[in-house]
Amino acid sequence: MTTGETGPAPDGIREEIEVTFCIPCLNEATRVVPTIETVCAAMREVGGSFEIIVVDDGSTDGTAAAVDAFRQRHPELPVRLHRNPHNMGLARSFVDTAFRGRGRYYRLICGDNVESQETLVRILGRKNEADLIIPYHATLEGKSASRVAISNLYTGLVNLLSGYSLHYYNGHPLYRRYHVMRWASYNYGFGFQADLVTMLLDEGATHREIAVDGRHCEKERGTTPLNLRNFVSTGHTLFDISLRRVRRMAFGR
């Protein structure tokens, strides 16, 4: 494996299996089990040891019950369930789960089953090539033109402020789990992926971008990420990214 300056995990950080998957869920009772099945099928194709940690982030629709029923039917599969005491947000669930895992690699999988087995295999098959395997969508079915425009604007702003030139920042990269534990900032909104990716690149991590096909899942009313809280959080993230670039230019890496 080609590693950057971030280096391997230090002594005392357990890396007992290859991949830990974090599946955060908020009211995904009808979709979380197909998501788990997709991940398991992808790992059977890729090979290697893994674990799945499902995080019920304050669901009210029976998400936890669906996961428990699946675990009872399939005790041979390495699936665990963690229930947050209340809704703590995607970023908090992502970082906290990294500390609960045992894998060398780490990836977030959305609980709405929007990624195909083929997409997961393509990403996981490149895990030994760099510190960060960063997917971007060559095609994305079901996403409106306005949402695509907002996404492109966001990517352009991150590239402008960070000095990097990536295709996409919210495509859930495959990380070294230790890097998430070491470098992830405390962030409430959807900008945490861009924050972490640019932080790792600032620290010298190597990366590979790969094109994948994707599909967009429209959420029920009231669950859209386009809300005031996420806009404020994203603005804060962009400010942090630009501030780090200024520090990098002034003091070096």
N, C-alpha and C positions, 0 to 999 in steps of 0.2 A: 504493500500500500504506500502510495505517495502521500506524505503528510506535510503540513505546513508547520509554522513556528508554534502552533498550539500544541503539537506533540501528542503522544499517547496518554492514556489515563495513568495517573500516578498510583503508586502502591496504596492499597486500601480501598480503591474503587472497584467494586465487583463487576466483572464482565464474564458472567458464567455461560451465557448463551449469545447467539449472534444478533438477533433483532428483537427489540421491544416495540410493540405497537400500542399507541395510546388512541383509544376511540372515545372521544368526549361526546356525550349525548344530552340534548335537551328536548324531551318529548319526541323521541324517535322509536316508539314502541313497534311500529310496523316496518321499520327499515333497519334496525340495528342488527337483527339476526342475519339478514342477507349480507350486511356489511362484514360480519364476522366470517360467514361462509366464504365470501370472496377473498378475504385475507388468507384464510386457511388453504384455499385452493391455490392461490398464488405461491404460498410457501411450499406446498407439496411439489409444485412445478420447479421452483428455484432450488429447493433443498436447503437444509440447515435448520438449526434449532431456533425457536422463537417463543414469544409469549404475547398475549393480548390482554391489555388492561382496559376494561371499559369503565368510563367515568360517568356516572349518572349525576349530572350537574343541576339538581333540583327539579327533575322531571315530575309531572303530575299526571302522566298518561299511562303508567304501567311499564315504562322502559325497563326498570330494574327487574320486574317480574318476568319480562320476556327473556332477559339475559339469564336469570336464574333457571328458568325452564330449559333453556338451551344447554346450560352447563350440566343439568341433571341428565339430559338425554345424551350428552357427549362428555362424560367425565375424563375421557382419554385426551381431550384437547386442553392446551395450556391457556385457559381463559379465566381471568379474574374480574371481579366486579368491585369497584370502589364507589361509594355514595357520598358525595359532598353534603355537608349539613344544610346547605342552601346553595342557590345559584352563585357561583364564584367567578364565572366567566371562562372563556376559552383559553386565554393566555395563562391564567393561574392553574387551570387543570393540566395544561400542557407541561408547564415547568414542574409542578408538584409530582406528576406521574413519572417524570424522568428520575426522580429520587427513589421512587418505589420500584423501578425496573431493575433488570439484571443483564440487559443486553449490551453488546458493544455498539450496535447501531440503534437508532431511535427514529421513529416516524409517527406523525399524527395522521390518522385516517378519520375523515369525517363520518359520523354515524348515519348519514343518509344514503350511503351506498352509491355515490356518484362516480367512483373510480372503478374501472373494469379490471378484471383479472389480468388482462394483457398489459394494461398500464402499470399495474403494480409489479408485474414480472419484469417489465422493461426497466423500471427504476431500481428494483432490488438486485437485478442482475449486474448493475454497474457499481455496487457498493464498495468494491475494493479499488476503485480508480481514483478517488479523491476524498478529502475530508467532507465535502459537501456535494451531494448529487441533487441538482436543482432542476425540477421539471418545469416546463412551460407548455402551454396548449398550442399545438399546431392547429387543431380544430376544437371548437367548444359549442356543442349543440345546446339550444334552449336558452341562451343568454341574450337578453335584449340589446339592441344597438346602444341604448343609453348606458346600460351597465358596462358594456364593452368600452365605451368612450371614457367612462369614469375610471375603469381599471387601467386603460392606457395612459390617462392623465396621471394617475397615481404612480405608475411605473416610471413615467418620464420625470416626475418630480423627485422620486427617490434616486434615480440615476444622476440627475442634475446636482442634487445636494450632496450625494455621497461620492461622486466622481467615478462610480462604476458604470457598467453598461450591460446589465442583465435584461433578459427578455421579460421576466416576471418574478415577483417577490412573494406572492401568496399561494404558490403551488405546492406547499408542504414538502420541503426538501427532506432528503434522508441525511440525518445528522449522525455524528458520533455522540452517543448519549452523554459522555463526560463533558463534551463541549457545551451542551445545553445546561448541564448542572453548573458549569463554571462561568459561562458568559451570558446566559439569558438574563435580560433585565426584567424588572417588575413592570408589567405593562397591562393595562386593562382591555385594550381594544384589539382590532384585527391587524393593527400595524406591528404586532410583536414579531411576526415572521421577518419583515423587512429589517426591523431593528436588530434581530439576532443575526441574520445573514450578513448585513453590513458590518456588524461588530466582529464576526468571525473573519471576514475578509480583511478588516483592519488589523486583526491579530496575525495575519499571514496564512490563514487556512487556504488550502487548494480547493478548487471546485470544478465541476463539469456540469454543463447544461444539456438537458436532453429534451427533445420534443415528444410530447405524448398527446393522445386524443383525450378529450374530456367531454363531460356533459354537465349541464347546469340544472340544479334542482330548485324550483321556486318554492319558497317556504310559505307556510300558512300566514295569513294576515297577522301582523304584529310581531313577526320574527325576522323581519328584514334587517340586514346589517346597515342599511342606509338610515341611520338615526343620529340624533344630535350627539349622543354620548360617544359614538364611534367616530364622528367627525372631529370632535374635540380631541379624543385620544390620538387620532391619526395626525392631527396638527402637532401635538406634543411629540409624537414619534419623529416626524419630519424635522422638528427643531433639534431633537437630540442627535439625529443623523448628521445634520449640518454642523452642529457644534463639534462632534467628533472629527469631522473632516478638517475643521479649522485647527483643532489641537494637533491632528496628524501633520498638517502642513507646517505648523509652528514648531513642533517638538519631535517629529518623526514618529515612526511606528513604535 
